[in-house]
Amino acid sequence: MTTLSSPKSEPRQGLRTLTSRVAKDYVNPYYAGILLGVVLFLAFFITGSGLGASGGLNRLLLVVQDAIAPEHVDRTVYLLTMAGGERNPLDSWIVFLTVGTIFGGFFAGWRNGRIKLETNKGPQISTRQRWLMAFVGGSLMGYGARFARGCTSGQALSGGAVLSVGSWAFMFAVFGGGYALAYFVRKLWN
């Protein structure tokens, strides 16, 4: 006798199949570093610009902003260069790089059996607090990236690759600040 599964159980089965693969080891960090260097070189060579994520995300958000308040976009000099008038904010190589990074990361995670729904946290913090901290921290980083007109990956990779003193000073400040802050939040992870 055969039984039919209910329609509600099918999506769960698909999710279980997606997340239940055997996890493979991460790539060797030296090999990954060499590949990242090659990609960065090719980005400079082909586009004349380095790598970074905030520019692509900014343009994706600008599509929504231009649909809601096009007058504001047309009056703001910074936004005008990306989406003013009839300009399409998605008409930039950085958008494709950003979307490719998202899909590429998802594909690599799926291929290597590393996709799973979990919240990494210490035993002294609730899941809700962890998500709140992640949201606040991510919002501050996103605001800081737009305020500085560039993200940490752009500063570290692109600026560091061309030996920009400001980029090197910024990265030392980021790591120093991270270590200093870690002291105050260490109990959340122990």
C-alpha positions in Angstrom: 0.0 0.0 0.0 1.4 3.4 -0.9 0.8 6.5 1.0 0.8 10.1 -0.2 2.7 12.6 1.7 0.9 15.8 2.6 1.8 18.9 0.6 3.1 20.6 3.8 5.9 18.0 4.3 7.4 18.5 0.8 9.1 21.9 1.4 10.6 20.5 4.6 12.0 17.5 2.7 13.5 19.9 0.2 15.1 22.0 2.9 16.4 18.9 4.7 18.0 17.7 1.4 19.5 21.1 0.9 21.0 21.3 4.4 21.9 17.6 5.1 24.8 17.1 2.9 28.1 15.9 4.3 30.3 18.9 5.1 33.6 19.1 3.3 36.7 20.8 4.6 37.3 24.5 3.9 39.7 25.4 1.2 43.3 25.9 2.2 43.7 29.5 3.4 46.9 30.0 1.4 45.3 28.8 -1.8 42.2 31.0 -1.1 44.5 34.0 -0.6 46.3 33.4 -3.9 42.9 33.1 -5.7 41.7 36.3 -4.0 44.9 38.1 -5.1 44.3 36.9 -8.7 40.7 38.0 -8.6 41.7 41.4 -7.2 44.4 41.8 -9.9 41.9 41.0 -12.6 39.4 43.4 -11.1 42.0 46.2 -11.3 43.1 45.1 -14.8 39.6 44.7 -16.3 37.6 47.4 -14.6 40.2 49.8 -13.3 38.7 49.5 -9.8 39.3 47.2 -6.9 36.9 45.0 -5.0 34.3 46.0 -2.4 30.8 45.1 -1.5 29.1 48.3 -0.3 29.0 49.9 -3.7 26.9 47.1 -5.2 24.6 46.9 -2.2 24.2 50.7 -2.3 23.1 50.5 -6.0 20.7 47.7 -5.2 19.1 49.9 -2.5 19.1 52.8 -4.8 16.8 51.0 -7.2 14.1 51.0 -4.4 14.9 54.6 -3.4 14.7 55.8 -7.1 11.3 54.1 -7.4 9.9 55.6 -4.2 11.5 59.1 -4.3 13.0 59.9 -7.7 13.0 63.6 -7.0 15.3 63.1 -4.0 17.7 61.1 -6.1 17.7 63.8 -8.8 18.5 66.5 -6.2 21.3 64.7 -4.4 24.7 65.0 -6.1 26.0 61.7 -4.7 23.0 59.7 -5.9 22.6 61.7 -9.1 25.8 60.2 -10.5 24.5 56.7 -10.0 20.7 57.0 -10.8 19.9 60.5 -11.8 17.4 61.1 -14.6 17.1 58.1 -16.8 20.3 56.4 -15.5 19.8 52.8 -14.2 21.6 52.3 -10.9 22.1 48.6 -11.8 24.2 49.6 -14.8 27.5 48.9 -13.1 29.9 46.0 -12.9 29.9 46.2 -9.1 26.3 45.1 -9.0 27.1 41.9 -10.9 30.1 41.4 -8.6 27.9 41.7 -5.5 25.1 39.5 -6.9 27.7 36.9 -8.1 29.3 37.0 -4.6 26.0 36.2 -2.9 25.1 33.4 -5.3 28.7 32.1 -5.5 28.8 31.9 -1.7 25.5 30.1 -1.6 26.6 27.6 -4.3 29.9 26.9 -2.6 28.2 26.4 0.7 25.7 24.0 -0.9 28.3 22.2 -2.8 30.5 21.6 0.3 27.6 20.7 2.5 27.9 23.8 4.7 24.4 25.3 4.5 22.4 25.1 7.7 20.1 27.3 9.7 21.7 28.0 13.0 22.6 30.8 15.4 26.2 30.8 16.6 26.3 32.2 20.2 27.8 31.6 23.6 25.8 30.0 26.4 25.3 33.2 28.4 23.3 35.0 25.6 19.9 34.2 24.2 19.2 33.7 20.6 17.1 36.9 20.5 19.9 38.9 22.1 22.4 37.5 19.6 20.2 38.4 16.6 19.7 41.9 18.1 23.4 42.4 18.5 24.0 41.2 14.9 21.4 43.6 13.6 22.7 46.6 15.5 26.3 45.7 14.6 25.5 45.2 10.9 23.5 48.4 10.8 26.4 50.4 12.3 28.9 48.8 9.9 26.6 49.5 6.9 26.1 53.1 8.0 29.8 53.5 8.5 30.6 52.0 5.1 28.3 54.5 3.4 29.5 57.4 5.5 33.1 56.5 4.6 32.0 55.8 1.0 33.5 52.4 1.1 33.5 49.2 3.1 36.2 47.4 5.0 36.7 44.9 2.2 37.3 47.7 -0.3 39.7 49.4 2.1 41.6 46.3 3.1 41.8 44.6 -0.3 41.8 47.4 -2.8 43.4 50.1 -0.7 45.9 47.7 0.9 46.9 46.3 -2.5 47.9 49.7 -3.8 49.7 50.4 -0.5 47.4 53.3 0.5 48.6 54.6 3.8 45.0 55.5 4.8 43.9 51.9 4.1 46.6 50.4 6.2 46.0 52.8 9.0 42.2 52.0 8.8 42.8 48.3 9.0 45.1 48.6 12.0 42.4 50.7 13.7 39.8 48.1 12.8 41.7 45.2 14.2 42.8 47.2 17.3 39.2 48.3 17.9 38.0 44.8 17.4 40.4 43.4 20.0 39.6 46.2 22.4 35.8 45.6 22.1 36.2 41.8 22.4 37.4 42.3 25.9 34.1 43.9 26.9 31.8 41.3 25.2 33.9 38.2 25.9 31.3 36.9 28.5 28.8 36.7 25.7 30.8 33.9 24.0 32.2 32.0 27.0 
